[in-house]
């Protein structure tokens, strides 16, 4: 496999792992087992949110990116749509 193809495969694999983490949290919250969850340390959050947002909406949960000061690593808070934010 050539270098660009290997890099693309590595990137796809990393996105898939982060999507799986966020979807697990979405499923946890949507099931009612937890009122909210946070997935921390995501590096590919833009791609993850693009993939997961529609599925999260159908499941009745919202996704809130929590950008860190360096904006390199991001956490995502997942909560049921009916839940009110703590700071509201």
N, C-alpha and C positions, 0 to 999 in steps of 0.2 A: 504494500500500500504506500502510495507516495505521501509526502509530508502534508500538503494541504488536505488530502482526503483523511489522513490520520487525525489532523487537528479538528476537522469537521466532525468526525466520529466521536472524538473526545468531548467536544462541545455538546453534541446531541446527547451523549450519555450523561453529562453533568446536568443538562436541562431536565432530562427524564428523571434523574434522582430527586431534583428539587421539586418537580411537579408531583412526584409520588409522595414526598413529605407533606406538601401543602394539601394535596387531595386527602391524605389520611386525616389531617386535622379538620378539613372541611367535613368529611364523613363523620368524625367524632362529634363535632358541634351540631351538625344537621340531625344526628341521631338523638340528640338530647342528653347524651352522656356527659357533656360538659357545656357550660354556658358560653365559654370562649376558649381559645387556645392561641398560642403564639409559636410560630416556627422561626427560629433565629438563625442568623448567619448565612442568609441566602446571598449568593453572588450574582445570580442571573435573574433577578426579580422581575425585570421588565418582560422577559420572555415567559417566565412562569405565570405572571398575572395575565398575560395575553391568552395563554392556554387555559388557565383555570377559571378565570372570571365568569364566563358564561355558565360553566358547570356549577360554580358556587352559587350563582344567582338562582338557578333552577332548584338547588338544594335549600334555598332560603337563608343563606348566610352571606355576610359581607366580608370583603378582604380589605384590610387597611395596612398599607406599607408604612413601616416605622423607620425612616431613613436615619442612619447613623451620621455622626459629624463628618466622616470622610466620604460618605455616599458610595463606598465600595461594597460594604456588606450591609444588608438590610434584613430587618425582621418583618414578619407579616402577622398581624393580629387577625384572627378569624372569629367572628361572633354571629349569633343568630340575628337576622334582620330586625326582629322585634326587641332585641336588647338595646338599652340606651347606653351611650358612652358614659364612662365614669366621670368625665369632666364637663358634661353638659348641664 
